[in-house]
């Protein structure tokens, strides 16, 4: 009876020792998150205290590597192990070779017969292809052109920048994503080249500081002579500015010429009217002077003793009367001469009337007006 009790007590002691020794080891530091490129290696470390019996590594819930104190248990050549001692603790390292995007996921380090575990996340990025649409570019000097760069198969889509190795008057670029099963990053560079050189498109994965570039040669040629006459041909900026200034100056010159022409027309018209008025004044003055001479009274006395020695012709015809002289009747006779109508009489002063007797030629009477 006593022997059986001693045996049971010994078994309980042994179980207690085993339990205490099993619970004495633990995971001191678990693996850390890692981001790697496709095709490279991914490494994860797990530090445990002494006394462990079995370390298991799992990727996306599947155990891919086991490590014992003697040696690792490898089931897949892509998953290998390395071990180190650090301050009396054991460090187990799992190495994943030729990492693929399908390997992205949760990584776990755990101990046998223990609920303790360490976790990390594996991210796999892919550097795809990068190319410029044209291997070589031939463009016209000072003419706007576009250069397109495409990044295909990148995970995640990269950041695209440009390195411009040609003299330009203007350059800018814009980037965007084209939808699809695998999004494609596209960047378009717009520039106005002024010389030969190279253009470099650079795609970069910022998380890994990994980049890829593509370079194209740019050749600049002079514009053809008849390019200006072709429809749709663009002029350089300096030519457009010069043309605008020339048209403005031409418009101003036309306006000035129109103003000068109008002033000359107005001045000529005024001179013509002034000359016409001067002629009218001169003509009026001449008429006034002539009228004054005709209306001026003449002084004189009648000489009744004067007789002409020249015989008068019996058929002599008198000269036609003037407006300032007295009219003489055309018929001969003893009747007294007729007077002019009232409208022919002078308005200023009445003049003495003289009658002539044409029938008696021997007698001639001269009258002197005073």
Buried (B, 14 or more C-beta within 10 A) or exposed (E): EEEEEEEEEEEEEEEEEEEEEBEEBEBBBBBEEBBBBBEBBBEBBBBBBEBBEBBBBBBEEEBBBBBEEEEBEBEEEBBBBEBEEEEEBBBBBBBBEEBEEEBBEEBBBBBEEBEEBBEBEBBBBBBBEBBBEEEEBEBBBBBEBEBBBBBBEBBEBBBBBBEBBBEBEEBEBEBEEEEEEEBBBBBBBBBBBBEBBEBBBBBBBEEBEBBBEBEBBBEBEEBEEEBEEEEEEBBBEEEEEEEEEEEEEEEEEEEEEEEEEEEEEEEEEEEEEEEEEEEEEEEEEEEEEEEEEEEEEEEEEEEEEEEEEEEEEEEEEEEEEEEEEBBBBEEEEEEEBEEEEEEEEEEEEEBEEBEBEBEEEEEEBEBEEE
